[in-house]
Amino acid sequence: MSETSKAMRQSFGLRFASAAFLVFWCLIAAFPIFWITVMSFKSPRDAFADSPWDVIMGPATRAAGNGLSVLDIVAGLAVLFFAIRWGFTRLPGLVARYSPGGFIALGWLLGALIYALVFLLIFFGLLPLILDPLNSVFGPLGEPVLGLTTQHYVSVWAENEFYRNFLNSMLVTAGVVTISLTVGTLAGYGLARSGSDLAFWLLILALIFRALPHSVLVAGYLPWFINSAEILRPLFGEMSPTLYGQPWAVIAVLVAINQPFTIWMLRSFFQNIPAELDEAARVDGCSHFQAFRHVIMPVMWPGVITTGLFSFLLGYNDFLVTSLLLDAQNQTMVPAIAGYFNRETTTTDQVEAVAAAVSITAPLFLLVMVFQRQIVSGLTAGAVKG
Amino acid sequence: MNFKTFASFVGPSVFMMTLFIALPLVSVFLESFKVTQPVMQQVEVETCTPGFVGQTCVTALKTVPVIGEDGKTETITRWQGLQSYRSVLQMDKVWAAISSGNWGDILQIDFWKALRFTLMFTLVTLPLVIGVGLIIALTVNNASRAFRGPVIFVSLLPFIITPVIGSLSIYWLFVGDGILTAMMEHWTGTNISMFAQAWTIELLMYFYRVWHVAPFAFVIFYAGLQTVNMDTLESAVIDGASRLERLRHVIIPHLMPLIVFIALIHLMDSYRVFDEIIGFRSQAHVISLQWLTVDLLTPDDAGNRAVSRASASAMLTMIGIVLLLILPLRRTWRDHKGGAH
């Protein structure tokens, strides 16, 4: 705000204090996440060492033969830098060129998948192969200085079959996002364009539903879900399913829990789209549904993406509903980590739990990186209208 | 838009909410007055142990559950009035504690212990979240533009992280000789264990919740700060208002609707406190109302779920949030009506 008048300018002390506070806040905000990431790469002795320097440098890990040399670090950072830059500059163009018209989302999904695979192959396959002989040539530069091991990730993902939980999480999350957006978009549009008393009372009711603790609802589901096979037998005969332990039953539950928030948010987005737009289409002879399909749908994506992000967070972060309604065979990631508590007797188990926790956080980190703008606009849209 | 089109647009959403929110509520309400127990019968059992000469046989009356034709124990469901509520609230113990003057004994009972923590958690974190969020928003607004993007990015991390994982990440910093506990021990020279008593765990929980929610408040206040009327602010300067007075009389009133919004959302969310109990593994010391219900719903060692008691506890939890929200909602309702006229 350099253009503001002299009277508004702040004293040096105030500006210094404000900047210092900001640095302090950023440190507090990032430190726990940064620290568990560091811990997850160390041997148990280093991860729970007393001195922070030992945790970062990992002497015991290095002594066990898992170390990185200066050369490794430089090469790794360089590959990382170029990979990220390429991902932000070239990848969007490639995706846009090669994905079939109208299926840009599918193209992105495939593009991201290929990108991740190639990156993993280069970073963990090709790089060590090149660097191993180089390290022995370069002498002091090739000596390991930083202890780092990926063994906990290997044991979490491969031996403990964490990928099953990951797939379950993805299934539940994808289901929650798709269904709650489909149902919520229709309802949000209807509510935004109706203006009747009924619409108003529906919104108030949704606000009250938003306040309900989830355990209250789960207490209502459990007896029915466990006995659903017997209850539904007169209707479906032998085909009647036991809803307890079914991912799609959990998806339905989470969609319902998410509906109040979704319809409030999408309603405020649709109110920002001028009503003249669909009225013009109606004059031209479209029905309400045709107007929605041909006029509103092409312009609603920013709002839908933002709302989808919050639905994603709800499905992905949920512990209470999934831990009570799913059984051990198809557990999602967040409740699965509670399974480590019971086994957490050795420090190795503890570091494995840390590695699992970091694995759960990594997709969220990427999400903030890509969608920061949408998240911020979504939060503020909800507040200003809500 | 006529009623029929409106209904077909809103229909699926209303159907989902009715089936999975409204009906379960009715079910919980009814379930809290019922109880399901296995049918017991008394049978004469003759147990024989090999002895010298002949067997020694003892006949005894035993109470065993009736096994149905399908091999499961038969159960019977009957109405039992307020019995579940009584066993959750344990009023007799409460009155005994009050009449004997040992008020602290009330907090030994699970429900009252959970209620105390839940309410205190909600009311302590509320002003902290608003205060910290406001300070971050003001300082970010003060920083140069180049820094704002990265600061917002870092600030969003605590907000977006899975609550269980977030509280675990703080738990690991303090558990045993975790890095921060070791640091505090180094400074004070005493042996500190953060998870051995209730009050330190509670402090960490308050800290975690403020860390987790303050970014949300910050982003909203930051957006609100962008729309502060500069003319009003400058005329306040001309009138000789100090920085603090400007904050108090221009900026805060401008942000008031947002503060109310955040308070409302925070009341709803922090009354639901649950994930922290899991992350900090504090069930032996600190429990919340939601955790109590979930604990009753989790199968015990024999595989039984205390559904009727859980329903009673759920209903009591719900009454609590209704009471807590009535005041703010009435206020916004009055503001809304006042604004309309």
Interface residues (C-beta under 8 A of the other chain):
Chain A: T4 S5 A7 M8 Q10 L14 R15 S18 A19 F21 L22 W25 C26 I28 A29 A30 P32 I33 W35 I36 M39 F48 D50 S51 P52 V55 T182 V183 G184 L186 A187 Y189 G190 L191 R193 S194 S196 L198 A199 L202 A206 F209 R210 A211 L212 P213 H214 S215 V216 L217 V218 A219 G220 Y221 L222 P223 W224 A252 V253 V255 A256 I257 Q259 P260 I263 H288 F289 L313 Y316 N317 F319 L320 L324 V334 I337 A338 F341 Q350 A353 V354 A357 I360 T361 L364 F365 L367 V368 M369 Q372 I375 V376 L379 T380 A383 V384 G386
Chain B: M1 F3 T5 F6 F9 V10 P12 S13 V14 M16 M17 L19 F20 I21 L23 P24 L25 V26 S27 V28 E31 I135 I136 L138 T139 V140 N142 A143 F147 G149 V151 I152 F153 V154 S155 L156 L157 P158 I160 I161 T162 P163 V164 I165 G166 L168 S169 I170 W172 L173 G176 D177 G178 I179 A182 M183 W211 P215 F216 V219 I220 A223 G224 M230 L233 E234 V237 I238 R243 L258 F261 I262 M268 Y271 R272 F274 D275 I278 R281 L289 Q290 T293 V294 L297 T298 R305 V307 A310 S311 S313 A314 M315 T317 M318 I321 L325
